[in-house]
Amino acid sequence: GQSQLTPSRFLHNQRYVTLSRFSLTLAGDERIITPLLYQRTLRLSALRTACSVGPNSNSPRIAPEFAGCPLSKFRGFDMTDPVHKQIGDYEIIRELGHGGMGQVFLVRNLISDRIEAMKILLPDLANQGDLGARFMREIKLLASLDHPNIAALRTAFSADNQLIMIMEYVEGDTLAHRLEGGPFPPAEALNYIDQVLAALSYAHAKGIIHRDIKPANMMLTRDGVLKLMDFGIARSGNDLGLTVTGTTLGSLDYMSPEQVQAQPTDGRSDLYSVGVSLYEMVTGQRMFSATSSFSIMEAQIKETPRAPIEVQPSLPKPLSDIIIMSVAKNPADRFQNADAFRNALSQIRDSCGSPGLPKPVVAAATPRPVQLPPTQVSD
C-alpha cells in the first residue's frame, strides 16, 4: 500500500531537513516555511549567503521570503533604491512584486516610451545553477509562446552578469484579488476559465506544462481579457533534465496529487489546478481547509472534496459535477485535455446565465465528444 505522508517523510524525501531547521529562524509558521522550502528550491548555502549572522543590520531587504533576515553583500545590481534607476534602455518606475525567481518592476522604454514589466533574477542567487537554469528556461519557453491569453515576452538580455526579461505589462487585477470580494457568478467564472483553458490548450500542444495554475497567476485586463502569468516553473516535455527527482514545485492549495508527490506530470496536472481554481471561484472557498501545509498535501492526495453545490446550493448541478470530475485524484479520471474541459463547460454555459462581460479573444476549441460525469443522487 501507499506509505503515509508525514512531515518527516516529506522533508526527508525533499532533501530539506537541514534547510528546514535553519529556516525556523525566519518564520514560525510551517505554512510559510514549507512552501518556501520546496517552491523556491533554495539550498542552505543560498540562505547562508543571503543572510548574515548578526541580529542587527542596515542592509537592504530584497524579498519578503527573507523578512527579518539581514542581508549580506550583493553581486549584480544595487536595488536598494531602484526608482528611476536605468538598466539598458529601461528606466525603473516602481516595484511590482516578487516572483518565484526574481523581482518584477514597472519600467519605461526610454526609446519608445512604452510601459513594460522587467523581471530580474534575485541578487546573490544569480550564481545558483538551478535558479539560473530555471530563468533561462522561462525565457526560452515564453519566447515560443504567442497567444492572446498568455502574457507576452518582449525581449531578454543580460547586464552586469544578470538575466533580464522584458514582459508585456498587463494592467488589471488578479483573480485572487477579485476573489477577496466573494465568489463569482457561475457565468463570469466560466468566462475566465474558458480563457485559461484556451491558453493551456495552446501551451500543452507545444509540449509546455505551466505547473502553477492558480487565481493569483490569472490577470484580468480592463477589457475582460484574461492573461495567464508566470511560467517560472513551467516545463517543456523535452526538458526533463531540469526537473530534479524528489523536488516539488507549485502552490499547495492548487497542486495535483501527482505534483504533491513529486511524480511525473503532464497537462492533466494543470487541468486539476484549473478545477481547483474554478471550485474557489464559484464557491468563494478553497477546496480544502487545512491548518498546515502537510494536512493540505494529505488532503490533495487522499481526501474527497465537498461537492461545490454543497457549499453553494444555488450552483447548477452539472457545473458542480464537472468541477468534481476535473479534480479526480487519478489523472485518467479527469478531462484528458484542455479542449475536452472547455467543451464540457460550453455545454452547460446556457444554464449558468450571461457573464455580462466583453467576449474574450481566444482561440477556438477543437470540437471533441465529451462524456459528462454521471449525475449523483444524494441519499
C-alpha positions in Angstrom: 0.0 0.0 0.0 1.0 3.6 -0.3 3.1 4.8 2.6 1.7 7.6 4.8 2.8 11.1 4.0 4.2 12.6 7.2 6.1 15.8 7.8 9.4 14.0 8.5 9.0 11.7 5.4 8.1 14.7 3.2 11.1 16.7 4.4 13.4 13.7 4.0 12.1 13.0 0.5 12.6 16.6 -0.4 16.1 16.7 1.0 15.4 19.8 3.1 15.8 18.6 6.7 18.8 20.8 7.3 17.3 23.7 5.5 14.1 23.4 7.4 15.9 23.7 10.7 17.8 26.8 9.5 14.6 28.4 8.2 12.9 28.2 11.6 14.8 31.4 12.3 13.0 33.2 9.5 9.4 32.3 10.4 7.5 30.2 13.0 4.6 29.2 10.8 5.2 26.0 8.8 2.5 27.2 6.3 5.1 29.9 5.4 8.2 27.8 5.8 7.2 24.7 3.8 6.2 26.4 0.5 9.5 28.4 0.7 11.4 25.2 1.0 10.2 23.4 -2.0 8.7 26.1 -4.2 11.9 28.1 -4.3 14.3 25.1 -4.2 16.8 27.2 -2.2 19.7 25.3 -0.8 21.2 26.1 2.6 24.2 27.7 1.0 21.9 30.2 -0.7 20.3 31.2 2.6 23.6 31.5 4.3 24.9 33.6 1.5 21.9 35.9 1.6 21.7 36.2 5.4 24.3 37.5 7.8 24.6 36.1 11.3 24.3 39.3 13.4 20.9 40.2 14.7 21.3 43.9 13.7 22.0 45.2 10.2 21.2 48.1 8.0 21.5 46.0 4.8 18.6 46.3 2.3 15.8 43.8 2.2 15.4 42.2 -1.3 12.5 39.8 -0.8 9.7 39.0 1.6 10.9 35.4 1.9 13.9 36.8 3.9 11.8 39.1 6.1 13.6 39.8 9.4 16.8 38.3 8.0 19.7 40.8 7.5 21.3 40.6 4.1 25.0 40.4 3.2 26.7 41.9 0.2 25.1 41.5 -3.2 26.6 40.9 -6.6 24.9 42.4 -9.6 22.6 45.4 -9.5 22.2 47.5 -6.4 18.4 47.6 -6.0 18.4 49.4 -2.6 16.6 52.4 -4.2 15.6 51.2 -7.7 13.2 54.0 -8.6 14.4 56.0 -11.7 17.5 53.6 -12.0 18.3 52.9 -15.6 19.2 49.4 -16.8 20.0 49.3 -20.5 17.3 51.3 -22.3 14.8 51.0 -19.5 14.0 53.3 -16.6 12.5 51.7 -13.4 9.3 53.3 -12.3 8.4 51.2 -9.3 8.5 47.6 -8.0 5.5 45.4 -8.9 6.4 42.5 -6.7 8.5 39.4 -6.2 8.1 36.2 -8.2 9.4 32.7 -7.5 12.7 33.6 -9.2 13.1 37.4 -9.2 11.9 40.9 -8.7 9.5 42.5 -11.1 9.5 46.2 -11.9 7.3 48.5 -13.9 9.7 50.1 -16.4 9.6 52.6 -19.3 11.4 52.0 -22.5 13.5 55.2 -23.0 13.4 54.9 -26.8 9.7 54.0 -27.4 8.2 55.3 -24.1 6.3 52.0 -23.9 5.5 50.9 -20.3 6.6 47.3 -19.7 7.4 44.9 -16.9 11.0 43.9 -16.1 12.0 40.7 -14.3 15.4 40.5 -12.7 16.9 37.4 -11.1 17.2 37.9 -7.3 20.5 39.4 -6.2 23.0 36.8 -4.7 21.1 34.0 -6.3 22.3 34.6 -9.8 25.2 32.2 -9.3 22.9 29.4 -8.2 22.9 26.9 -11.1 19.4 25.6 -10.6 17.8 29.1 -10.4 19.8 30.4 -13.4 18.7 27.3 -15.4 15.0 28.0 -14.5 15.3 31.6 -15.5 16.8 30.7 -18.9 14.1 28.1 -19.3 11.4 30.6 -18.7 12.9 32.9 -21.3 13.0 30.2 -23.9 9.5 28.9 -23.1 7.9 32.3 -23.2 9.7 33.2 -26.4 8.0 30.2 -28.1 4.5 31.3 -27.0 2.3 33.7 -28.9 -1.3 33.6 -27.6 -3.8 36.4 -26.6 -4.3 34.8 -23.2 -0.6 34.5 -22.3 1.4 37.5 -21.1 4.0 38.1 -23.9 7.8 38.2 -23.6 9.0 41.3 -25.4 12.8 40.7 -25.2 15.5 39.4 -23.0 19.1 40.4 -22.4 21.9 40.2 -19.8 23.5 43.1 -17.9 26.1 43.0 -15.1 26.0 39.2 -15.2 22.3 39.1 -14.6 19.5 37.9 -16.8 16.7 40.3 -17.5 13.3 39.7 -19.1 11.1 42.4 -20.5 7.5 41.3 -20.4 4.2 42.7 -21.6 2.8 44.9 -18.8 -0.7 43.6 -18.1 -2.7 46.4 -16.4 -5.5 44.9 -14.4 -6.3 42.8 -11.4 -5.6 39.2 -10.4 -8.5 36.9 -9.9 -7.1 36.1 -6.5 -7.5 39.7 -5.5 -11.0 39.9 -7.0 -12.0 36.8 -5.1 -11.4 38.6 -1.8 -14.8 40.2 -2.6 -16.5 36.9 -2.7 -17.3 34.2 -5.3 -18.0 35.0 -8.9 -21.4 34.3 -10.6 -21.1 31.0 -12.5 -21.2 32.6 -15.9 -18.4 35.0 -15.0 -16.2 32.2 -13.6 -16.8 30.2 -16.8 -15.7 33.2 -18.9 -12.4 33.4 -17.1 -11.8 29.6 -17.0 -12.6 29.3 -20.7 -9.7 31.8 -21.4 -7.4 29.9 -19.1 -8.2 26.7 -20.9 -7.6 28.3 -24.3 -4.2 29.4 -23.2 -3.4 25.9 -21.8 -4.7 24.2 -24.9 -2.2 26.2 -26.9 0.7 25.7 -24.4 0.1 22.0 -24.0 0.0 21.5 -27.8 3.6 22.9 -27.7 4.6 20.4 -25.0 4.6 23.1 -22.2 3.1 22.4 -18.8 2.6 25.5 -16.6 2.6 23.7 -13.2 1.5 26.7 -11.1 -2.1 27.4 -12.2 -3.9 29.5 -9.6 -6.1 32.6 -9.4 -3.0 34.7 -8.4 -1.5 33.9 -11.9 -4.6 34.9 -13.7 -4.6 38.6 -14.6 -7.9 40.2 -15.8 -7.5 43.3 -18.0 -9.9 46.2 -18.1 -11.3 44.8 -21.4 -12.2 41.5 -19.8 -9.3 39.6 -21.4 -7.6 37.1 -19.0 -3.8 36.7 -19.2 -2.1 33.7 -17.8 1.0 34.8 -16.0 4.3 33.4 -14.5 5.7 30.5 -16.4 8.6 30.5 -14.0 8.3 26.8 -13.1 6.8 25.7 -16.5 8.4 22.7 -18.1 8.7 21.6 -21.7 8.1 17.9 -22.4 11.6 17.8 -24.0 13.3 19.4 -20.9 13.3 16.6 -18.4 16.8 17.3 -17.3 15.9 20.4 -15.4 13.3 18.6 -13.3 15.1 17.2 -10.2 13.7 13.9 -8.9 12.0 14.4 -5.5 11.6 18.2 -5.9 8.0 19.6 -5.6 7.2 22.9 -7.3 3.9 24.8 -7.3 1.4 26.2 -4.8 0.0 23.7 -2.3 -3.7 24.7 -2.4 -3.8 24.1 -6.2 -1.4 21.2 -6.7 -2.5 17.9 -8.2 -1.9 14.8 -6.2 0.9 13.7 -8.5 2.6 17.1 -8.2 2.4 17.0 -4.4 4.1 13.6 -4.5 6.8 14.8 -7.0 5.7 12.3 -9.6 5.9 12.8 -13.3 3.2 15.3 -14.5 1.5 16.1 -17.8 -1.1 18.6 -18.9 -3.8 16.9 -16.8 -2.0 18.2 -13.7 -2.6 21.7 -15.0 -6.3 20.8 -15.5 -6.6 19.7 -11.9 -5.3 23.1 -10.8 -7.8 24.7 -13.1 -10.6 22.7 -11.5 -9.4 23.7 -8.0 -9.3 27.4 -9.2 -12.8 27.1 -10.6 -14.0 25.5 -7.4 -12.8 28.5 -5.5 -14.2 31.0 -8.0 -17.8 29.7 -7.7 -17.9 28.8 -4.0 -15.6 31.5 -2.5 -13.8 28.8 -0.6 -10.6 26.8 -1.0 -11.3 23.2 -1.9 -9.6 22.0 1.2 -9.4 23.9 4.5 -6.4 22.8 6.5 -4.3 24.1 9.3 -0.9 23.2 8.0 1.0 22.6 4.7 1.2 18.9 5.5 -2.5 18.5 6.0 -3.1 20.2 2.7 -0.8 17.8 1.0 -2.6 14.9 2.7 -5.9 16.2 1.5 -4.8 16.7 -2.1 -3.7 13.0 -2.1 -6.4 11.3 -0.1 -9.5 13.4 0.7 -12.6 13.7 -1.4 -13.6 17.4 -1.6 -17.1 18.5 -0.8 -19.2 19.0 -4.0 -19.3 22.7 -4.9 -23.1 22.5 -4.8 -23.0 21.5 -1.2 -21.0 24.7 -0.5 -23.1 26.9 -2.8 -26.6 25.3 -3.2 -27.5 27.8 -6.0 -24.9 26.4 -8.4 -26.1 24.4 -11.4 -25.7 20.7 -10.7 -23.9 20.0 -14.0 -21.3 22.6 -13.2 -20.7 21.1 -9.8 -20.3 17.6 -11.4 -17.8 18.9 -14.0 -15.7 20.5 -11.3 -15.6 17.3 -9.3 -14.6 15.4 -12.4 -11.8 17.8 -13.1 -10.2 17.3 -9.6 -10.3 13.5 -9.6 -7.3 12.0 -7.9 -6.4 9.7 -10.8 -5.4 11.7 -13.9 -7.1 9.1 -16.0 -10.5 10.0 -14.5 -10.1 13.7 -15.3 -10.6 15.6 -18.6 -7.7 14.4 -20.7 -7.0 17.7 -22.4 -8.0 21.4 -22.1 -10.3 21.3 -25.1 -12.4 18.5 -23.6 -12.7 20.6 -20.4 -13.7 23.6 -22.4 -16.3 21.7 -24.4 -17.8 20.3 -21.3 -18.2 23.8 -19.8 -19.6 25.1 -23.1 -22.4 22.5 -23.0 -23.7 23.9 -19.7 -23.0 27.6 -20.4 -26.6 28.5 -21.1 -27.7 27.2 -17.7 -25.2 29.5 -16.0 -26.6 32.8 -17.3 -24.9 35.6 -19.0 -21.5 36.8 -17.8 -22.1 40.4 -18.7 -18.5 40.8 -19.8 -16.8 41.5 -23.2 -16.4 38.5 -25.3 -12.9 37.0 -24.8 -10.5 37.0 -27.6 -9.4 33.3 -27.6 -8.6 30.5 -30.0 -11.5 28.2 -30.8 -11.6 24.9 -29.1 -11.2 21.8 -31.3 -14.7 20.0 -31.1 -14.4 16.7 -29.4 -17.1 14.4 -28.0 -17.3 14.8 -24.2 -18.8 12.4 -21.7 -20.1 14.3 -18.8 -19.8 12.9 -15.3 -22.8 10.9 -14.2 -25.4 12.7 -12.0 -25.1 11.6 -8.4 -28.2 11.2 -6.2 -27.9 12.2 -2.6 -29.1 9.7 0.0 
